[in-house]
């Protein structure tokens, strides 16, 4: 069991393209530690969310607020409905 602890992604984040999100953040001059500080979580949790290892909704919502395209975030189903309702 332990050999798979870090080798797979779960949930909606399993298809999240980390490098596309990082490119978007760099274009906007947004740093992940600042994102984490904005929403009040540790930066490791923010990085895990961007990599698709977790789905921290605070970070995902903040990215949406900043204008990140929802299609590259691989949002959970309930957040997809939120994003669609705002558009």
C-alpha positions in Angstrom: 0.0 0.0 0.0 2.7 2.6 0.9 4.4 2.4 -2.5 1.4 4.1 -4.1 1.1 6.8 -1.4 2.8 9.5 -3.7 2.5 7.9 -7.1 -1.1 8.7 -8.0 -3.5 11.5 -8.0 -7.1 11.3 -6.7 -10.3 13.1 -7.5 -10.8 15.9 -9.9 -7.2 17.0 -9.7 -5.8 13.9 -11.3 -6.0 15.6 -14.7 -4.8 19.0 -13.6 -2.0 20.3 -15.9 0.5 21.7 -13.3 2.7 23.3 -15.9 -0.1 25.2 -17.7 -1.2 26.6 -14.4 2.3 27.6 -13.5 2.6 29.3 -16.9 -0.6 31.3 -16.3 0.7 32.3 -12.8 4.0 33.5 -14.3 2.2 35.5 -16.9 0.3 37.3 -14.2 3.3 37.6 -11.9 1.5 35.7 -9.2 3.6 33.6 -6.8 2.2 30.5 -5.1 3.4 31.4 -1.6 1.5 34.7 -2.0 -1.6 32.8 -3.2 -1.4 30.6 -0.1 -1.0 33.7 2.2 -4.0 35.3 0.6 -6.3 32.4 1.5 -4.7 31.6 4.8 -3.2 28.1 4.1 0.3 26.8 4.1 2.1 27.0 0.8 2.7 23.3 0.6 -1.1 22.8 0.5 -1.3 25.3 -2.4 1.5 23.4 -4.3 -0.3 20.1 -3.7 -3.5 21.5 -5.1 -1.8 22.9 -8.2 -0.1 19.5 -8.8 -3.4 17.8 -8.4 -2.5 15.8 -5.3 -5.3 17.5 -3.3 -8.3 19.8 -4.0 -8.1 22.8 -1.7 -11.2 24.8 -2.6 -9.8 28.0 -1.2 -6.9 28.0 -3.6 -9.1 26.9 -6.5 -11.6 29.7 -5.8 -8.9 32.3 -5.5 -7.5 31.2 -8.8 -10.9 31.6 -10.4 -11.3 35.0 -8.8 -7.9 36.1 -10.3 -9.2 35.0 -13.7 -7.5 31.6 -14.2 -9.3 29.7 -16.9 -11.5 27.0 -15.3 -10.7 24.5 -18.0 -7.1 24.2 -16.8 -8.0 23.8 -13.2 -9.8 20.5 -13.5 -12.4 21.6 -10.9 -14.4 19.3 -8.7 -18.0 18.9 -9.9 -19.6 21.3 -7.4 -17.0 24.0 -8.2 -17.7 23.6 -12.0 -21.3 24.5 -11.3 -20.1 27.6 -9.3 -17.8 28.6 -12.2 -20.6 28.2 -14.8 -23.0 30.2 -12.7 -20.6 33.1 -12.5 -20.1 33.2 -16.3 
